[in-house]
């Protein structure tokens, strides 16, 4: 076998036996060939089939006789997002296959305590081995740190879990840290590029909220532009640098106060003050406190106090001013409390029916007949519905009491100039202004009469 050569690659991962063209002299067996390889230091990955082929005399050139194993790389440590952001910026796919371009998920709203991300620890690789039996180390794997960003924290009971510390908008800062900010800025309009926005924190829109879109915030809302025929829900204060101008389809619901330059053809409801620096035109405004505007023309205003420089116009546009808001709230609270007594009684009666049904019809094994089981399920559904009604009534009563306690105003109207066809209302009383009047003042609590 002296004519046989043993070769290997520089990295030691492959070995070969070279057979001369005229063939090898001497007897060759798989055992003798293995011994030859071992003498050359080749001890791993020997291919028995190749040795058998050489021994059979069927090889007259080079053949691979050993093969090493490459190291298997590990998996680096990484941060796994637990909030789905894959659909962010894409129109919502509807069940019929169409898409809703008003819903594209520009802002991902996060509640306090939400699980945001998890650290996945690195998984080491597996070492390889060359044909000489020497280990080939697997490349090292990188680890990552779970670094909290603004509004996030590492969970106290799980050091690999990142949670939200505040309600707010999910984001990634410039360092790649996950953050939740309770204030979000939209650098432009609310339109098809952003879709509808639902956000639990404070929101600032540097452009205009376009017609047909919806914005809901759990905090304050600031709009540098205007609001078109849009639906606005704000649980804080609303500041509109421009105005709210629509065609009668727009609506604003605000739990705080509203400030704007002008309002036209809009429905507005606010628990706090509504302060308009210029004019209110043909709009419906309900305030749990005070409405102040330079000019009010058309529509109806319901508040506790109304203060305006001019109401109505020379064209005698019908305008309604109603300062019975406090009385309306009192009456609503009274009606709700009466309804609550009735609903609570119904709730107790349902509980008694459930108790009697189980007590009288359940057998010794604790089971009911199919008919009674169906009746029990219906009673359970009714009691859940009744309980939800109770909770809604109680929530509204508390809301009314909060509005009443936060407002110390007495009902009143103060107008610099009021034009004919303006109606002043308080409770069941109503007075129509027949002539242009200067310095009109009405205070129901100070023996003023309609």
C-alpha positions as CSV (number, residue, x, y, z in Angstrom):
1,X,0.0,0.0,0.0
2,X,3.0,2.2,-0.3
3,X,1.6,3.8,-3.5
4,X,-1.5,5.0,-1.5
5,X,-1.4,8.7,-0.4
6,X,-3.5,10.1,2.5
7,X,-4.5,13.8,2.0
8,X,-6.5,16.2,4.0
9,X,-7.9,19.7,3.6
10,X,-6.2,22.6,5.4
11,X,-9.0,22.9,7.9
12,X,-8.9,19.2,8.8
13,X,-12.5,18.7,8.0
14,X,-12.0,16.2,5.1
15,X,-9.5,13.4,4.4
16,X,-8.9,11.5,1.2
17,X,-7.0,8.5,-0.1
18,X,-5.3,8.8,-3.4
19,X,-5.1,5.6,-5.5
20,X,-2.5,5.7,-8.3
21,X,-3.9,5.1,-11.9
22,X,-2.2,1.7,-12.2
23,X,-3.7,0.6,-8.9
24,X,-2.1,-0.2,-5.5
25,X,0.1,-3.2,-4.8
26,X,-0.4,-5.4,-1.8
27,X,-3.5,-6.6,-0.1
28,X,-6.0,-3.9,1.1
29,X,-8.8,-4.5,3.6
30,X,-11.0,-2.0,5.4
31,X,-9.1,-2.9,8.6
32,X,-5.7,-2.2,7.1
33,X,-7.0,1.0,5.5
34,X,-8.3,2.2,8.9
35,X,-5.0,1.4,10.5
36,X,-3.3,3.5,7.7
37,X,-5.6,6.4,8.5
38,X,-5.0,6.1,12.2
39,X,-1.2,6.2,11.7
40,X,-1.7,9.5,9.8
41,X,-3.7,10.8,12.9
42,X,-7.1,10.5,11.2
43,X,-9.4,9.0,13.9
44,X,-12.8,10.7,13.5
45,X,-15.5,10.6,10.9
46,X,-14.1,7.7,8.9
47,X,-16.4,6.7,6.1
48,X,-16.6,2.9,6.2
49,X,-18.3,2.6,2.8
50,X,-15.3,4.3,1.2
51,X,-12.8,1.9,2.8
52,X,-14.9,-1.0,1.6
53,X,-14.9,0.4,-1.9
54,X,-11.1,0.8,-2.0
55,X,-10.6,-2.8,-0.6
56,X,-12.9,-4.1,-3.4
57,X,-10.6,-2.6,-6.0
58,X,-13.1,-0.4,-7.5
59,X,-11.3,2.9,-6.9
60,X,-8.5,4.1,-9.1
61,X,-8.4,7.8,-8.1
62,X,-9.0,9.9,-5.0
63,X,-11.9,9.2,-2.6
64,X,-13.1,10.9,0.5
65,X,-12.5,8.6,3.5
66,X,-13.2,10.8,6.5
67,X,-15.3,13.9,7.2
68,X,-15.4,16.1,10.2
69,X,-18.3,17.9,11.7
70,X,-18.7,21.7,11.6
71,X,-19.7,23.5,14.8
72,X,-23.3,24.4,15.0
73,X,-23.8,28.1,15.8
74,X,-26.0,29.0,18.8
75,X,-28.9,31.4,19.0
76,X,-28.0,34.9,20.3
77,X,-30.0,36.4,23.1
78,X,-32.7,38.7,21.9
79,X,-35.7,40.7,23.1
80,X,-39.1,39.2,22.1
81,X,-41.9,41.7,21.7
82,X,-45.1,40.6,23.4
83,X,-47.3,43.3,21.8
84,X,-48.2,42.7,18.2
85,X,-46.8,45.5,16.1
86,X,-47.0,43.7,12.8
87,X,-50.2,45.4,11.7
88,X,-49.0,48.9,12.8
89,X,-49.5,51.3,9.9
90,X,-51.6,48.9,7.9
91,X,-55.4,49.2,7.2
92,X,-57.5,46.9,9.2
93,X,-58.7,43.8,7.3
94,X,-62.4,43.2,7.6
95,X,-64.2,39.9,7.6
96,X,-65.5,40.4,4.1
97,X,-61.9,40.8,2.8
98,X,-62.1,44.6,2.4
99,X,-60.0,47.0,4.4
100,X,-60.9,49.9,6.7
101,X,-58.5,52.8,5.9
102,X,-59.8,54.7,9.0
103,X,-58.2,52.0,11.2
104,X,-54.5,51.6,10.6
105,X,-53.1,51.4,14.1
106,X,-50.7,54.4,14.0
107,X,-50.8,54.6,17.8
108,X,-50.6,51.4,19.9
109,X,-52.3,52.2,23.1
110,X,-50.9,50.5,26.2
111,X,-52.4,50.1,29.7
112,X,-50.4,50.1,32.9
113,X,-49.2,46.6,33.8
114,X,-49.2,45.3,30.2
115,X,-46.5,42.8,29.4
116,X,-44.4,44.4,26.7
117,X,-41.3,42.4,26.0
118,X,-39.3,39.4,27.3
119,X,-35.6,38.7,27.3
120,X,-34.8,35.4,25.5
121,X,-31.5,34.0,26.9
122,X,-28.8,32.9,24.4
123,X,-28.6,29.2,23.5
124,X,-25.0,28.1,23.1
125,X,-23.8,26.3,20.0
126,X,-22.4,22.8,19.6
127,X,-18.7,22.2,19.1
128,X,-17.6,20.5,15.9
129,X,-14.7,18.1,15.4
130,X,-12.1,17.6,12.6
131,X,-10.9,14.3,11.3
132,X,-7.9,14.4,13.7
133,X,-10.3,14.2,16.7
134,X,-9.7,17.8,17.7
135,X,-12.7,19.9,18.9
136,X,-13.7,22.9,16.8
137,X,-15.3,25.4,19.2
138,X,-18.7,26.8,18.3
139,X,-18.6,30.6,17.9
140,X,-19.6,32.5,21.0
141,X,-23.2,33.8,21.1
142,X,-24.1,37.4,22.1
143,X,-26.3,38.2,25.0
144,X,-28.6,41.2,25.4
145,X,-29.7,43.3,28.4
146,X,-33.4,44.0,29.1
147,X,-33.2,47.8,29.5
148,X,-36.4,49.6,30.4
149,X,-37.2,52.8,28.6
150,X,-39.4,55.7,29.6
151,X,-42.6,54.5,31.2
152,X,-41.5,50.8,31.5
153,X,-39.9,48.7,34.2
154,X,-38.5,45.2,34.8
155,X,-41.2,43.1,36.5
156,X,-40.3,42.5,40.1
157,X,-41.3,38.8,40.0
158,X,-39.7,38.1,36.7
159,X,-36.4,39.8,35.8
160,X,-36.8,38.8,32.1
161,X,-40.1,40.5,31.7
162,X,-40.7,44.2,30.8
163,X,-44.0,45.8,31.7
164,X,-45.6,49.2,31.3
165,X,-45.5,51.5,34.3
166,X,-48.0,54.0,32.8
167,X,-50.9,54.2,30.4
168,X,-49.6,55.5,27.1
169,X,-48.3,54.9,23.6
170,X,-45.9,52.2,22.8
171,X,-42.7,53.2,21.0
172,X,-39.0,52.4,20.5
173,X,-36.5,55.2,21.4
174,X,-33.3,56.0,19.5
175,X,-31.3,53.5,21.6
176,X,-33.7,50.7,20.8
177,X,-35.4,50.7,24.2
178,X,-39.1,49.9,24.5
179,X,-41.0,52.9,25.9
180,X,-44.5,53.9,26.9
181,X,-45.1,57.6,27.0
182,X,-48.3,59.2,28.4
183,X,-48.0,61.9,25.8
184,X,-48.1,61.4,22.1
185,X,-47.4,63.9,19.3
186,X,-48.9,63.5,15.8
187,X,-46.7,65.6,13.5
188,X,-49.4,66.4,11.0
189,X,-53.1,65.7,10.3
190,X,-55.3,62.9,11.5
191,X,-56.3,61.5,8.1
192,X,-55.8,58.3,6.1
193,X,-52.1,58.4,6.9
194,X,-52.8,57.9,10.6
195,X,-56.3,56.5,10.8
196,X,-58.4,56.8,13.9
197,X,-56.6,57.4,17.1
198,X,-57.5,55.8,20.5
199,X,-55.0,56.8,23.2
200,X,-55.1,56.6,27.0
201,X,-52.7,59.5,27.6
202,X,-52.3,63.2,26.5
203,X,-52.4,63.7,22.7
204,X,-51.0,66.6,20.7
205,X,-52.0,66.9,17.0
206,X,-49.9,69.5,15.2
207,X,-52.3,69.5,12.2
208,X,-56.0,69.2,11.6
209,X,-58.4,66.3,12.5
210,X,-60.0,65.6,9.1
211,X,-63.6,64.8,8.4
212,X,-64.8,61.2,9.1
213,X,-62.1,60.3,11.6
214,X,-62.3,59.5,15.3
215,X,-59.9,60.6,18.1
216,X,-60.4,59.4,21.7
217,X,-58.0,60.3,24.5
218,X,-57.9,59.3,28.2
219,X,-56.1,62.6,28.9
220,X,-55.8,66.1,27.4
221,X,-56.1,66.7,23.7
222,X,-54.4,69.7,22.0
223,X,-55.1,70.4,18.3
224,X,-52.9,73.0,16.6
225,X,-55.1,73.1,13.5
226,X,-58.8,72.6,13.3
227,X,-61.4,69.9,13.7
228,X,-63.6,69.1,10.7
229,X,-66.6,66.7,10.8
230,X,-64.9,64.3,13.2
231,X,-65.9,62.5,16.3
232,X,-63.8,63.5,19.4
233,X,-63.8,61.9,22.8
234,X,-61.6,63.6,25.4
235,X,-61.5,62.6,29.1
236,X,-59.2,65.6,29.9
237,X,-59.2,69.2,28.6
238,X,-59.5,70.0,24.9
239,X,-57.6,72.9,23.4
240,X,-58.3,73.7,19.7
241,X,-56.0,76.4,18.4
242,X,-58.1,76.8,15.2
243,X,-61.8,75.8,15.5
244,X,-64.3,73.1,15.0
245,X,-66.1,73.6,11.7
246,X,-68.4,71.0,10.2
247,X,-71.6,70.4,8.3
248,X,-73.5,69.0,11.3
249,X,-72.0,65.6,11.5
250,X,-69.1,66.4,13.9
251,X,-69.4,65.7,17.6
252,X,-67.2,66.6,20.6
253,X,-67.5,64.9,24.0
254,X,-65.2,66.3,26.7
255,X,-65.0,65.4,30.4
256,X,-62.9,68.6,31.1
257,X,-63.0,72.1,29.7
258,X,-62.9,73.2,26.0
259,X,-61.0,76.1,24.5
260,X,-61.3,77.0,20.8
261,X,-61.2,80.0,18.5
262,X,-64.6,79.3,16.9
263,X,-67.3,76.5,16.6
264,X,-69.6,76.1,13.7
265,X,-72.2,73.4,12.9
266,X,-71.0,71.1,15.7
267,X,-72.5,69.2,18.6
268,X,-70.4,69.8,21.7
269,X,-70.8,68.4,25.2
270,X,-68.4,69.3,28.1
271,X,-68.5,68.8,31.8
272,X,-66.4,71.9,32.3
273,X,-66.2,75.3,30.8
274,X,-66.5,76.0,27.0
275,X,-64.5,79.1,26.2
276,X,-64.7,80.3,22.6
277,X,-62.5,83.3,21.8
278,X,-64.5,84.4,18.7
279,X,-67.8,82.9,17.7
280,X,-70.3,80.0,18.0
281,X,-72.4,79.5,14.9
282,X,-75.4,77.2,14.5
283,X,-74.1,74.7,17.0
284,X,-75.4,72.8,20.0
285,X,-73.3,73.2,23.1
286,X,-74.0,71.6,26.5
287,X,-71.7,72.6,29.4
288,X,-71.8,71.5,33.0
289,X,-70.3,74.9,33.9
290,X,-69.9,78.1,31.8
291,X,-70.0,79.0,28.1
292,X,-68.2,82.1,27.1
293,X,-68.0,83.5,23.5
294,X,-67.8,86.8,21.8
295,X,-70.6,86.0,19.4
296,X,-73.3,83.3,19.5
297,X,-75.6,83.0,16.4
298,X,-78.1,80.2,15.9
299,X,-78.3,76.8,17.6
300,X,-78.8,76.2,21.3
301,X,-76.6,76.7,24.3
302,X,-77.2,74.8,27.5
303,X,-75.1,75.7,30.6
304,X,-75.2,77.0,34.1
305,X,-73.8,80.3,33.1
306,X,-73.7,81.9,29.6
307,X,-71.5,85.0,28.9
308,X,-71.4,86.6,25.5
309,X,-70.7,90.0,23.9
310,X,-73.4,89.5,21.2
311,X,-76.1,86.9,20.8
312,X,-78.2,86.6,17.6
313,X,-78.0,88.7,14.5
314,X,-79.7,91.5,12.6
315,X,-81.3,88.7,10.5
316,X,-83.0,87.5,13.7
317,X,-81.6,84.0,13.6
318,X,-83.3,81.8,16.2
319,X,-80.9,81.3,19.0
320,X,-81.7,79.4,22.3
321,X,-79.9,80.1,25.6
322,X,-80.8,77.7,28.4
323,X,-79.3,78.1,31.9
324,X,-81.2,75.2,33.4
325,X,-78.2,72.8,33.2
326,X,-77.8,72.6,37.0
327,X,-81.5,71.9,37.4
328,X,-81.4,69.4,34.6
329,X,-78.5,67.6,36.3
330,X,-80.4,67.6,39.6
331,X,-83.5,66.1,37.9
332,X,-81.4,63.5,36.1
333,X,-79.8,62.4,39.3
334,X,-83.2,62.2,41.1
335,X,-84.6,60.0,38.2
336,X,-81.5,57.8,38.2
337,X,-81.7,57.2,41.9
338,X,-85.3,56.2,41.6
339,X,-84.4,53.9,38.7
340,X,-81.5,52.4,40.8
341,X,-83.9,51.5,43.6
342,X,-86.1,49.6,41.1
343,X,-83.2,47.8,39.4
344,X,-81.6,46.9,42.8
345,X,-85.0,45.3,43.8
346,X,-85.1,43.4,40.5
347,X,-81.5,42.2,41.2
348,X,-82.5,40.9,44.7
349,X,-85.6,39.2,43.2
350,X,-83.5,37.4,40.6
351,X,-81.0,36.2,43.3
352,X,-84.0,34.8,45.2
353,X,-85.3,33.0,42.1
354,X,-82.0,31.4,41.5
355,X,-81.7,30.2,45.1
356,X,-85.2,28.8,45.0
357,X,-84.7,27.1,41.7
358,X,-81.5,25.3,42.9
359,X,-82.9,24.5,46.3
360,X,-86.2,23.0,45.1
361,X,-85.2,21.2,41.9
362,X,-81.5,20.0,42.3
363,X,-81.3,16.3,43.0
364,X,-79.1,14.6,45.6
365,X,-76.2,14.4,43.1
366,X,-76.2,18.2,42.6
367,X,-77.6,18.1,39.1
368,X,-80.6,19.8,37.4
369,X,-82.8,18.5,34.6
370,X,-82.1,20.0,31.2
371,X,-85.2,22.2,31.4
372,X,-84.2,23.6,34.8
373,X,-80.6,24.0,33.7
374,X,-81.8,26.2,30.8
375,X,-84.0,28.2,33.1
376,X,-81.1,28.7,35.5
377,X,-78.9,29.9,32.7
378,X,-81.5,32.5,31.6
379,X,-81.7,33.7,35.2
380,X,-77.9,34.1,35.4
381,X,-77.9,36.1,32.2
382,X,-80.6,38.4,33.5
383,X,-78.8,38.9,36.8
384,X,-75.6,39.8,34.9
385,X,-77.5,42.3,32.7
386,X,-79.2,43.8,35.8
387,X,-76.0,44.1,37.7
388,X,-74.3,45.9,34.7
389,X,-77.3,48.3,34.6
390,X,-76.8,49.0,38.3
391,X,-73.1,49.8,37.8
392,X,-73.9,52.1,34.8
393,X,-76.5,54.0,36.9
394,X,-74.1,54.3,39.8
395,X,-71.3,55.6,37.6
396,X,-73.6,58.2,36.0
397,X,-74.8,59.4,39.4
398,X,-71.2,59.8,40.6
399,X,-70.4,61.7,37.4
400,X,-73.3,64.1,38.0
401,X,-72.2,64.6,41.6
402,X,-68.7,65.3,40.5
403,X,-69.9,67.9,38.0
404,X,-72.2,69.5,40.6
405,X,-69.4,69.6,43.3
406,X,-66.8,71.1,40.9
407,X,-69.1,73.9,39.8
408,X,-69.9,76.7,42.2
409,X,-71.6,78.9,39.6
410,X,-75.1,80.2,40.0
411,X,-77.3,80.1,36.9
412,X,-77.1,83.3,34.9
413,X,-76.9,85.0,31.5
414,X,-74.8,88.1,30.7
415,X,-75.0,89.5,27.2
416,X,-73.7,92.8,25.9
417,X,-76.1,92.9,23.0
418,X,-78.9,90.5,22.3
419,X,-81.0,90.5,19.0
420,X,-84.6,89.5,18.5
421,X,-85.6,85.9,18.1
422,X,-83.3,84.9,20.9
423,X,-85.0,82.5,23.4
424,X,-84.0,82.5,27.1
425,X,-84.9,79.4,29.0
426,X,-84.7,78.2,32.6
427,X,-86.6,75.1,33.6
428,X,-90.1,75.3,32.2
429,X,-89.9,79.0,31.7
430,X,-89.1,80.7,28.4
431,X,-88.8,84.2,27.1
432,X,-88.3,85.4,23.6
433,X,-86.4,88.6,23.1
434,X,-88.6,90.8,20.9
435,X,-86.3,93.8,20.6
436,X,-82.6,94.5,20.3
437,X,-81.4,94.8,23.9
438,X,-78.2,96.1,25.4
439,X,-76.6,94.8,28.6
440,X,-79.0,91.9,29.1
441,X,-78.6,90.2,32.5
442,X,-80.7,87.2,33.8
443,X,-80.1,85.5,37.2
444,X,-82.9,83.0,38.2
445,X,-81.6,82.9,41.8
446,X,-81.9,86.7,42.2
447,X,-85.7,87.0,41.5
448,X,-85.3,87.4,37.8
449,X,-88.4,86.3,35.9
450,X,-89.0,85.1,32.4
